[in-house]
Amino acid sequence: MDRDFRMLIDGELVDGATTFDVIDPATGAAFARCPKADAALIDRAVAAAKRAFPAWSATPIEERAALVSKLADALETRAGEFANLLTSEQGKPLDQAMYEVMGSVFTLRAFAAMRIEPKTLREEGGNTIIEHRTPLGVVAAITPWNFPIILLMNKLGPALVTGNCMVAKPAPTTPLTSLLFGELCGEILPRGVVNIVCDQNDLGDLLTSHPDVDKVAFTGSTATGKKVMASAATGVKRVTLELGGNDAAIVLDDLDARQVARKVYGGAMANAGQICVAIKRAYVPAPMYDDFCDELALLAKEAVVDDGSKQGTTVGPIQNKMQFEKVKALLDDARTRGTILAGGTALDRPGYFIPPTIVRDLDDDAPLVREEQFGPVLPVLKYTDIDDVIRRANDSDYGLGGTVWGKDVARATDVAMRIDSGTVWVNQYLAIDANIPFRGAKQSGLGGELGEAGLHEYTQAHIVNAVAFADA
């Protein structure tokens, strides 16, 4: 790529201490260089955010919100540029990349429109108690590689609107769209309000344990989230963790097997299955099982697996080699335990391509069922008793999302109420709305994002309890 990328620190675009390659997952070859921070640059970024905080937090909220809206406008104006870059570094098909970019625009605008008003908790007998919320200070935002733009906006929008400043660190395999967004921040925001630094997963602890960082907002794997939480605990920092999932889809027996299979397929294979709330295991009534599996296999075989920049591609590559190898290992194990109906083998070509894969006849203890595969692979399991399948779906360390599918919506909703997940959708999937809170249960996360709850995560609740002065 014939352009330079630089980090944003204190309102200036700066070079790194060194650089590293960014790989196009469709080719497996480097297509750009990314600046890499060192400890001194991390300290500079945090110091810049800390200096900017007093003035930014004192800026009237309407002015802060107007600048967040201006960022949304600037992102929309350059949506095509962002989408093309996103496809190059992340791999998703161009239409899905544009969907993420425009979703980011919507998210920023949604947060710019939100307000947290003070609440009067009591006003009687001369006693007035008010709860209001104040910003925390410097927020460290650490974002993953599957949705590098919108997952940054999920943090940046509420942080800035509530008066915080930020140091963002994108995943090292997808840093470029964040750096490009940093150029917009440098043009629109006051110095130091947003800073963007890059590493190769070697400087995160410096950021999460930094004494001048007040909150850590992290999206990524559960294993890494535990390390982030431990690091942040040294300063008792506020922490938001949006972690892994192993989302179950439960199909009820009042639907047509082939029709619902098409819905479940879409929820499993979007972004090549690299979505924390993708459908990762499907439970189907025994009488519907064969037809359901056959329809999934047909859809998988019809998929166009190719470079996301090519017109007509429906499934792009796995984003990075490490994840590619993990998915291949899960497939090798599944091949010995179950029946692969479609896919099952990485494509013999450059890049990290695994075609949509459908696996049936697995036991509940198979790694592909127990673990988060984070790839275009769906295990399908049969059931005969609704209470038993709810127990099986809940038998997981994860609890991020889930889906229930049924013609009788009241019955399906009753099943959904019994699923131990932060969100359960009925007859839909990935219905994420910036105005609706999103939380993980169990080891899928801590705290929440989006909606008013997302705003609250970036504030300190402050109680003022007043009575009239009593003469001695």
Buried (B, 14 or more C-beta within 10 A) or exposed (E): BEEEBBBBBBBBBBEBEEBBEBBBBBBBEEBBBBBBBBEEBBBBBBBBBBBBBEEBBEBEBEEBBEBBBBBBEBBBEBBEEBBBBBBBBBBBBBEBBBBBBBBBBBBBBBBBEBEBEEEEEEEEEEEBBBBBBEBBBBBBBBBBBBBBBBBBBBBBBBBBBBBBBBBBBBBBBBBBBBBBBBBBBBEBBBBBBBBBBBBBEEBBBBBBBBEBBBBBBBBBBBEBBEBBBEBBEEBEBBBBBBBBBBBBBBBBBEBEBBEBBEBBBBBBBBBBBBBBBBBBBBBBBEEBBEBBBBBBBBBBEEBEBBBBBEEEBBBBBBBBBEBBEBBBEBBEBBBEBBBBBBBBEBBEBEBBBBBBBBBBBBEEEBBBBBBBBBBBBBBBBBBEEBEEBBEBBBEBEBBBBBBBBBEEEEBBBBBBEBBBBBBBBBBEBBEBEBBEBBBBBBBBBBBBBBBBBBBBBBBBEEEEEEEEEEEE
